[in-house]
Amino acid sequence: MHTPRPGRLLLLALPLLLSSAAAISQEKVNKIIKGEEARIQQNANSQKKINKLSDQAADLLAEYKSVAKIVDGLVVYNDLLQKQVDNQNTEIANLEKSIQDVSLIERQIIPLMVRMIDSLEEFVKLDVPFLPEERHKRIQRLKAMMERSDVTAAEKFRRVMEAFQIENDYGRTIEAYKGSVKIDGKDREVDFLRIGRTVLVYQSISREHTGMWNQKTRQWEALPAETYRNQVAKGLKVARKQVAPDLLMMPIPAAEEVK
């Protein structure tokens, strides 16, 4: 039997060892390469995440800046609104005080207007009796108005003052109107002539009767036809603007001494 030599055996094993070592080295290299590739891929994924987070952070920062601008604007707007609210509260307080003052004035002025109307009514009763129906209705309308809740105190006061102004105007105007007077126990249609509050005369339609109101006796009195018939007729035409104003001779009661 042939026995191999030790040296030859070594030579035969060397290629095998080299082959095994090469295989082991290649495997390690492959593992290292794969490890590097995995690490690179992991780094790439991490970088993507970082980029994504960076983009999100940039978006959030832009959104924050935009919201911050809106908040700044809202702060300014709210400050302005607060000033407006403060001014409105001040106005409300002033209005409430004015309302209280108005209520107080109204409580005081309503009784005053009632007294004014009563005084006006009494004045009309004692005055020369011209346009009695018209003046009486005006006073009754004022009394009815005072009981109405839908008319403001200001409007009531305006109408009361208007009535006083109308009565005041009677003292400086001339007027002709129709009416009736009891003459010889009969109601006769006549034309009235009023000159201020000084003269109130009448003349029948036929001009047969002419008379005047005597404020002292508070009665109608006949006037001499030959003296006043034509003068009263002329005065009626002047009042109706049918002729130009002219000097008239009228019965004027004598002035009385004030006691």
Phi and psi in degrees as a GROMACS rama.xvg file:
@    title "Ramachandran Plot"
@    xaxis  label "Phi"
@    yaxis  label "Psi"
@TYPE xy
-93.1178  127.063  HIS-2
-106.826  123.215  THR-3
-67.5979  155.034  PRO-4
-82.5637  152.393  ARG-5
-61.1855  -39.4779  PRO-6
-64.9625  -37.6012  GLY-7
-69.1716  -35.3338  ARG-8
-64.0552  -38.8391  LEU-9
-63.5948  -41.2538  LEU-10
-65.1376  -37.3215  LEU-11
-70.4726  -32.6758  LEU-12
-80.9829  -22.8694  ALA-13
-61.5203  -46.9241  LEU-14
-59.708  -36.983  PRO-15
-63.834  -43.2531  LEU-16
-64.4032  -42.7983  LEU-17
-63.3286  -39.3856  LEU-18
-64.5037  -41.5346  SER-19
-66.2108  -43.007  SER-20
-62.5936  -39.5115  ALA-21
-65.007  -40.6829  ALA-22
-63.5949  -43.0982  ALA-23
-64.3551  -42.7079  ILE-24
-62.6719  -42.9242  SER-25
-64.0456  -38.8643  GLN-26
-64.0461  -43.5666  GLU-27
-62.2871  -43.3011  LYS-28
-60.4937  -42.8021  VAL-29
-62.6306  -41.2332  ASN-30
-63.6175  -41.2485  LYS-31
-64.016  -42.4913  ILE-32
-63.1575  -45.2311  ILE-33
-62.5638  -39.3572  LYS-34
-62.2916  -42.4934  GLY-35
-65.9674  -40.9216  GLU-36
-63.2182  -42.1833  GLU-37
-63.6014  -40.8003  ALA-38
-65.8423  -40.6561  ARG-39
-62.9911  -44.4717  ILE-40
-63.4091  -39.8281  GLN-41
-63.7851  -42.8435  GLN-42
-62.0374  -40.1662  ASN-43
-63.0532  -44.5597  ALA-44
-63.0072  -40.9026  ASN-45
-63.4889  -39.7017  SER-46
-65.049  -37.8297  GLN-47
-62.0863  -43.4971  LYS-48
-63.0007  -41.2273  LYS-49
-63.2086  -43.9116  ILE-50
-61.9166  -41.7804  ASN-51
-64.0148  -44.524  LYS-52
-64.3138  -37.1843  LEU-53
-64.475  -42.3176  SER-54
-63.5831  -42.4466  ASP-55
-62.9538  -40.7887  GLN-56
-63.961  -39.8092  ALA-57
-64.8145  -42.0169  ALA-58
-63.4498  -43.166  ASP-59
-63.8321  -38.9578  LEU-60
-64.7448  -43.4523  LEU-61
-62.9346  -42.0744  ALA-62
-64.3908  -39.7741  GLU-63
-62.0454  -44.6446  TYR-64
-62.6582  -40.5973  LYS-65
-64.761  -45.1084  SER-66
-64.3046  -37.7602  VAL-67
-62.5898  -39.3155  ALA-68
-64.3373  -42.8259  LYS-69
-61.749  -43.1418  ILE-70
-62.1339  -42.3853  VAL-71
-60.6156  -42.6312  ASP-72
-64.1789  -39.974  GLY-73
-65.1315  -36.5702  LEU-74
-62.1321  -46.4289  VAL-75
-62.997  -44.2173  VAL-76
-62.9274  -42.7978  TYR-77
-64.4546  -37.6955  ASN-78
-62.0158  -42.3916  ASP-79
-64.3634  -43.6931  LEU-80
-62.3038  -38.5235  LEU-81
-63.6831  -40.211  GLN-82
-63.3077  -40.7117  LYS-83
-64.0904  -42.0462  GLN-84
-62.7737  -42.5039  VAL-85
-61.4024  -42.9453  ASP-86
-64.5557  -40.1985  ASN-87
-65.1554  -39.5861  GLN-88
-62.3104  -39.0653  ASN-89
-64.6608  -43.0366  THR-90
-63.845  -40.0221  GLU-91
-61.3466  -44.3217  ILE-92
-61.1757  -41.9953  ALA-93
-65.9282  -39.3351  ASN-94
-65.7942  -41.1634  LEU-95
-61.192  -40.3978  GLU-96
-66.278  -41.0617  LYS-97
-63.0819  -39.4154  SER-98
-63.0699  -42.1748  ILE-99
-62.4811  -41.6958  GLN-100
-65.2895  -41.301  ASP-101
-63.0909  -42.6706  VAL-102
-60.4698  -40.3968  SER-103
-65.4454  -46.2186  LEU-104
-61.9867  -40.9347  ILE-105
-63.1353  -40.4769  GLU-106
-63.8583  -28.5291  ARG-107
-86.9666  -34.1167  GLN-108
-82.4764  -28.2988  ILE-109
-60.2331  -50.6605  ILE-110
-60.1705  -35.0634  PRO-111
-62.4112  -43.9604  LEU-112
-65.4484  -37.6738  MET-113
-60.6421  -43.7112  VAL-114
-65.6964  -36.7898  ARG-115
-63.5245  -42.301  MET-116
-65.8833  -42.3708  ILE-117
-61.5186  -40.6884  ASP-118
-65.8708  -39.6098  SER-119
-64.9207  -40.4342  LEU-120
-63.2737  -43.7715  GLU-121
-64.6552  -38.0281  GLU-122
-62.894  -43.6687  PHE-123
-63.7886  -38.2519  VAL-124
-62.6569  -38.2597  LYS-125
-88.3318  -11.9024  LEU-126
-79.8549  172.51  ASP-127
-57.3292  131.49  VAL-128
-81.1324  59.9121  PRO-129
-94.711  148.706  PHE-130
42.951  51.4633  LEU-131
-61.8042  -41.6518  PRO-132
-67.1889  -44.6521  GLU-133
-61.999  -45.469  GLU-134
-69.3472  -36.947  ARG-135
-65.4094  -44.2703  HIS-136
-63.6171  -36.5794  LYS-137
-61.72  -42.7718  ARG-138
-67.4233  -39.3861  ILE-139
-65.491  -35.6874  GLN-140
-64.8962  -38.5725  ARG-141
-64.191  -42.171  LEU-142
-64.225  -42.5554  LYS-143
-65.3968  -37.4445  ALA-144
-63.2882  -36.9953  MET-145
-62.9239  -22.485  MET-146
-89.6143  -6.18411  GLU-147
-86.5297  134.793  ARG-148
-88.2948  -14.271  SER-149
-89.0205  2.50116  ASP-150
-110.075  126.425  VAL-151
-69.7152  159.294  THR-152
-61.3453  -36.8518  ALA-153
-62.7317  -42.9614  ALA-154
-68.2122  -37.7658  GLU-155
-61.9446  -44.9234  LYS-156
-63.5314  -39.5703  PHE-157
-61.3651  -42.8003  ARG-158
-70.5188  -36.677  ARG-159
-63.2586  -45.0258  VAL-160
-65.7468  -33.887  MET-161
-63.4579  -41.6791  GLU-162
-63.6012  -40.5223  ALA-163
-64.6771  -38.0971  PHE-164
-65.5452  -39.596  GLN-165
-61.8262  -45.423  ILE-166
-63.5447  -36.7039  GLU-167
-66.1008  -37.9771  ASN-168
-66.6339  -27.723  ASP-169
-57.8143  -28.3189  TYR-170
-72.1344  -11.9531  GLY-171
-131.084  26.1918  ARG-172
-127.892  163.594  THR-173
-118.277  140.712  ILE-174
-150.551  145.5  GLU-175
-124.276  135.014  ALA-176
-153.345  163.505  TYR-177
-96.7965  153.43  LYS-178
-171.685  -159.703  GLY-179
-139.169  149.673  SER-180
-136.872  142.23  VAL-181
-79.4002  113.818  LYS-182
-122.358  124.598  ILE-183
54.1389  37.4548  ASP-184
81.4523  3.17043  GLY-185
-123.355  142.463  LYS-186
-77.2681  121.169  ASP-187
-120.455  143.117  ARG-188
-75.4276  131.509  GLU-189
-138.478  167.323  VAL-190
-103.907  127.621  ASP-191
-96.3715  143.09  PHE-192
-124.081  119.698  LEU-193
-112.889  128.154  ARG-194
-117.798  101.692  ILE-195
56.5945  -137.88  GLY-196
-109.768  10.8095  ARG-197
-87.4668  -40.7147  THR-198
-128.633  130.962  VAL-199
-135.471  108.44  LEU-200
-124.02  165.429  VAL-201
-136.516  161.339  TYR-202
-148.583  130.51  GLN-203
-67.2915  160.062  SER-204
-59.4342  -34.0654  ILE-205
-81.4705  -5.06934  SER-206
65.5725  13.9055  ARG-207
-74.6865  -34.6763  GLU-208
-118.219  132.72  HIS-209
-133.006  135.779  THR-210
-153.868  177.96  GLY-211
-140.307  161.874  MET-212
-93.824  125.391  TRP-213
-96.283  106.962  ASN-214
-67.6973  -27.0278  GLN-215
-70.9307  -45.4904  LYS-216
-90.6233  -11.7681  THR-217
54.9827  50.2024  ARG-218
-143.933  158.032  GLN-219
-83.2912  136.66  TRP-220
-129.203  139.818  GLU-221
-72.5397  146.67  ALA-222
-111.315  151.288  LEU-223
-61.9183  121.986  PRO-224
-61.6958  -39.4834  ALA-225
-66.1568  -22.249  GLU-226
-94.6449  -40.9126  THR-227
-116.114  -8.83553  TYR-228
-58.218  -52.6478  ARG-229
-69.8919  -35.0865  ASN-230
-66.2843  -42.1822  GLN-231
-67.0455  -41.3123  VAL-232
-61.0604  -40.5966  ALA-233
-66.315  -41.2869  LYS-234
-62.499  -36.556  GLY-235
-62.9399  -40.1035  LEU-236
-67.4433  -37.4599  LYS-237
-64.6883  -43.4642  VAL-238
-63.5544  -33.89  ALA-239
-87.5506  5.32552  ARG-240
60.1567  32.0836  LYS-241
-87.6808  -22.7243  GLN-242
-135.35  164.688  VAL-243
-71.5003  149.885  ALA-244
-56.2909  141.381  PRO-245
-150.022  168.319  ASP-246
-70.2714  130.555  LEU-247
-119.433  144.071  LEU-248
-101.813  111.083  MET-249
-125.86  152.171  MET-250
-74.674  112.687  PRO-251
-112.727  124.481  ILE-252
-64.7585  147.673  PRO-253
-67.9209  146.05  ALA-254
-68.3744  142.139  ALA-255
-102.753  147.765  GLU-256
-72.8127  131.259  GLU-257
-79.6155  126.967  VAL-258
